């Protein structure tokens, strides 16, 4: 039996979404997600970008806690379709767009459309090098607002290159078992 995804706060607090049998995915645990939202604070009225969205648990949690919109990027069609169905079931589909495309194409696409986000969350498959590549794309295509928050979830065995992002703001890393969470709070004074 697949484990359910439990929403830890907001209007859907306590709601559990159970994926179908055979659905393979690694979810951000409820405990880590709750700790993460305690760190980033109020998300009310914020626009969220969820890269490598998978089940969309981060976006579901953010919308439950009052985020005004979410964009989920997931290249696996089966996962993207399941996320779309979950959003419809929870009546959140009018607040969330699901892009069934690779992150490498989605970031330039969103930039070309003038999209800007308050919170960018990324939780790619562990130890595949996706985070450094994605950070470089975000440097090239600035799709974040002033005082945005960029959040990365990754294995403690991974090394990430932040390059220019370290110069943009504060960097904080916390460890939860095998998982590292790095939060970059961007402080753009001249944008």
Buried (B, 14 or more C-beta within 10 A) or exposed (E): EEEEBBBBBBEBEEBEBEBEEEEEBEBBBBEBBBBBBEEBEEBEEBBBBBBBBBBBBBBBBBBBBBBBBBBBBBBBEEBBEBBBEBBEEBEBBEBBBBBBBEBEEBBEBBBEEEBBBBBBBBBBEBEEEBBBBBBBBBEEBBBBBEEBBBBBBBEEEBEBEBEEBEEBBEEEEEEBEEBBBBBBBBEEEEE
